Amino acid sequence: MSCNGAKARRRKARRGVLTFEWILMVTLLVIGLIGGLAALRNVLLDQLYDLENAVEAMNFSGSGDAPDQAADGSTAANDSQTWWGSAQR
């Protein structure tokens, strides 16, 4: 009977060690995931800020100066016509 009791105690001790190892591994994994997601968030926000600045730098309002020459090199014949309207025709 003492042999069965010793085996049972070793089995319980082994289960306890495995449980501790799993808890330690999952804890480290969660800490790593939190740090990785925080780093990913920072990189993503930096890229979005760069994209925002690039979009804001584009001037589609039409308030800029008209070019002196058309795309084909000829000078504009009608000054009353807007340069963006003439380019669409």
N, C-alpha and C positions, 0 to 999 in steps of 0.2 A: 504494500500500500504506500509506503514511503517513496517508492520509485515513481508512482503515478502522481503523487503530490508534488514531487520535485519537478517533474515535467510540466505540470500545470503552472507552477510558479515561474518557470523559465519562459513558458509561452506567454504568460501575462506580462512579464518583464519585457519580452521582445516586442509585444504589441505596444507597450508604453513608449519604447524607444522609437518605433516606427511612427507612432502618433506624433511624438515630439518633432521628429524629422519633417513630417508633412506640414505641421504647423509652422515650423521655421522656414521651410521652403516657400509656402504660400505667402507668409508675411514678407519675405524678401522680394517675391515676385510682385506683390501689390505695391510695395515701396518703389520698385523699379518702374512699374507701370505709371505710377503717379508722376514720378520725375520725368519719364519719357513723354507723357502727355503734356506736361507743363512746357517742356522744351519745344514740342511740336506746335503748341498754341502760340508760343512766342515767335517762332519762325513764320507761321502762317499769318499772324498779325503784321509782321514786318513786310511780308510780300503784299498783303492787302493795302498797307499804307503806301507802298511803292506804286501799286496799281492806281490808287486814288490820286496820288500826285501826278502820275502820267496822264490820267484822264482830265484832271483839272488843268494841266498844261496845254491840252488841246483847245484851240480857240475856234469854236464853230458858231460864234455869235455873229460873225460877219461884220464886226466893228473894226477890223484891221484895214490897212491901206490897200487899195486896189493895185494889182501889179501893173507895171509900165507896159508890158507886152503880153500878148496872148500866148498860149501854150505853143502855137506853131511859129512864133517869132514875129508875127505881124503886130503893128500897133493897133490899139483899140480905136475904132472909127467913131463910136457913139459914146460920149462921156456920160450921158444921162443913164445909160444902162449899167446895172450893177455887174461887177465882174463875176460873181457866182451865178447870176442868172444867165449870162452869156455863155458860160462854160457848159451849162446843161443842155443847150440847144444843139 
